[in-house]
Amino acid sequence: MSQQSPLRLIPKTDRVLDEPAVVALIERHGRNQVMHAIHSAQEALRGELRSSNGHQPDAAVLMIRAVQLVSRQLDASSRRTLRRAINATGVVLHTGLGRAVLSEAAAKAVAEVARGHSLLEVDAETGERGQRLDHISSLLRELCGLGDDYDALLVNNNAAAVFLAVNALASGREVIISRGQLVEIGGSFRIPDVIRSARARLVEVGTTNRVRIGDYAAGITAETALLMRVHPSNFRIVGFTEEPPLAELVALGRERGIPVLDDLGSGAVIDLTRYGLTAEPTVHASVEAGADVITFSGDKLLGGPQAGLVVGRKDLVQRMKRHPLMRVLRPDKLTLAAMEATLRLYRDEDRAIREIPTLAELTASPQVIRERAERLSSLLMDLPLAVTLETGKSQVGGGSLPGEELPTTVVALQSESIPTVVLARRLRTGEPSVWGRIQRDRLLLDLRTVTDAELGGLAAAIKAAVDSP
Ligand SMILES: *Cc1c(COP(=O)(O)O)cnc(C)c1O
């Protein structure tokens, strides 16, 4: 008797749909999703049978295998892809892992505004229409020590803030900037490209390492609309360097009637040198030096939601507010809720340091991190893993304070049976997803960027990764 093609034994769609386990899956995922999953399971079985070299399979076994494949695929495809992660990399502002973590107060404000209606653009006192930016502009004025002749606004991110400022204030005209500040802030944000696409002409002055006030002065023409300073956030030039202080640039601008745009990048609101960190230009210092428009990120050192903040002379900020691009770049209510709540915490500096995760992590004492590492290692005691505590260095990340190394304690993991890269992948794909870094064939978990509340989940995730079949 000739052998039947084994492919004919692949369970038919109707039969799979009748399996009790699959009926339950239809309840959970809906018929469409289940049909999709059955078709791809059949496809997978075809592949498996073709490569099984004529070995005659058993129909019942194939059905069990089909149901298993359907269930696995539905599990995988119904998991949200934008899920929670535990950042054990020690990089405080990790762009891939979502940069700044919001404070509890900010997260609560977001949830409240998301779940119901809100006072987004109304004035409760008069019952009239209000302005969405009012929720943050007076707070920003207060925190940055700005007078009534200053205004503030918020856009989608700092790249948008710079773009809007250049477009609204210098379109069709010239922007003077030092050659040493023609920086790239990651991927597609290069200052020369931004200026060009904002329809302004870039005028470079000075050299890569040195620029003097006279260079700026010599670059000014009747076409000059802005003098621009960009903080080189993510690198440092050391050695034979020179750059005029911002106040000198401002003085030159005042004398020639040209506004100064200062792109701070991170924009610390608090002076972090008080907590042992290297000086990062603060918004206060820039205001004091007299910059006309200042831009900075919401989710770098500020520790809030992704946003670009602008503070500056009222007439200039008004021009930006009235620009048609403002409607394109305006922040949504969730961002505004998170930003308002974050800025409110800054009214009390101690509270900001305690409650804004970015600031808490940057200023965490080595002792606190050490204790956290000890607690994690004691939670891992029964696992078949070599667990050691070591000193290490955390980074600020997010293009802030380049080269700054913060002393920390890492928990180093190594397994005899599981290669370190496999262990790392299991942790990344687990629930919650866990990210560390590999060094000398060990997985290092830096406890600076892990909260106490995450320790239990982290230990459970490590156990699951070690136990995984
Ligand atoms: C980070 C940075 C930007 C871009 O800010 P985003 O908020 O990421 O858009 C622009 N300029 C400087 C100097 C920066 O450091």
The ligand as a Gaussian input file, in Angstrom:
#p B3LYP/6-31G(d) Opt

LIG

0 1
 C       18.691000      66.323000      24.315000
 C       18.942000      67.587000      23.632000
 C       18.071000      68.044000      22.634000
 C       16.868000      67.258000      22.223000
 O       15.965000      67.163000      23.278000
 P       14.729000      66.139000      23.208000
 O       13.890000      66.502000      24.371000
 O       15.331000      64.772000      23.279000
 O       14.050000      66.376000      21.905000
 C       18.354000      69.248000      22.034000
 N       19.450000      69.975000      22.373000
 C       20.305000      69.563000      23.322000
 C       21.491000      70.416000      23.648000
 C       20.076000      68.359000      23.990000
 O       20.923000      67.946000      24.937000

